[in-house]
């Protein structure tokens, strides 16, 4: 049967781009290449309901993954659900596999929340005032996705080994997409794409449809940072590393602060051992 890989709360942090890159190959959405190891054309978001039941059936299909060594052999299923982060969902996943692998995309939580609000207006038809909503409403799916420390804590409370999770900062994909793809293949136990295949990986990006993206005022940004500060500190403690954007979450007199250039750069990682 196919080995199972899941996004963990990937919404508004590049999950669509990464999903279609992994399942369609280095040519991206417009030039798919049958490279494996991920089965293609499954649909991205089998999160709940009938879509989840369809996913369950795929995980039990003994004919779907051939498991060969050639470049066209599929060995893995990728569930791109971008919004699930609960303990209950993690437990549901664990009923389907003893050793699933997880990909957790991380982004500055304020940027992530603002992206969610913009998307709700651009694609969801909402008439909200984004600035007012960001200042006064802190619940819902957007804030759940922003609370990445809580999401990681939920998953770690259920799985057996932190090394089942690969932490991927969103900016790492822009810095070194090839390196991220290689790390994912190593993480899930899949065949790496050949170097001539991965050179110039094309990441899929969503259309803006001439939409004018709304950014927040400094005051509203600070309100959100204050709401999310403790969650960022939790995330850092669980991951065991700092993020390129996370200095705003720490006090200036933090004993752990390092001077510029001393902090180790990193592309991807697994959470710190428990």
Steps between C-alpha positions, in 0.01 A plus 500: 500500500598861462694681768302794635608865524287783642520877511444628851308828494670625184242759398629845397863391521563361153316169529332521159829581327682222677224243449485547125876515468538168682217324317555641151879515495762770442316645200222620728128527431541603137753233399439189711762228492436149622791479740359337815507414782163662573184372334353771280150633434348421838367843582668715761266520799349174628442645846156386614176334392479313172842628389658344809318172439644501150844558648454208741420276204815610320717422801369142494545451125771238451529564124557874500870510588726265312802569716757458225827685467442658158420869469136440409414282800264643760573409861327774703163669551502871587204646689511875443225598745607852604284570804504211746707539818295333773587209726191322371619525139846373595344200669290434192814501284670257736221247449608472136876462542749409771762736358352787300726792409398862543604819321441814707538830318580794728449870432505820703159459669396861449572476128319169493188640666497804272536272197202300622287814537598623154418162353159508668428825318664414166364149456242454772289804418521648850434874532697536822723794579830316541658758728204502739468123500870456575475744792184363659440135410748232600315174442413277209707296259738783417612535860517123542746486209696789650542321834770269371645420841166362616463305175840337540433423867179321398680280250789419731252386765378223268788374285776268614809684380567872430705392199173412327459877450698719261484871585522714184518879533313654208798718413719193455308412183590839351862475613570144385207310349727219382637451849153493653377243246805280566442526876136401458595196293752396764246556776229286345734233364437583135730507201664836446438665169806493279703817498408585142135458600513729802710777348274800480203351685191704418292569808133560431368836619141608539351759271433843649220565245589871513408497866661777705651324800424675829782548751459606862595815685787484745263525798284209383808292425619556857161399639521171313860445606403541862220246456733250334823558693467209743407261223814594307711435810329162536573422135868586541530289813345198327705537183820579686592773250413857427342635186622783281197712591449407867716759677190713564366232735794519741578762762801717427677374811448134405803308626485279194533787253797472269674778319447542129661222300546260791170318464527191284316515170284199421276382217280229657506305826310260723372603845735466794499159666261469791 
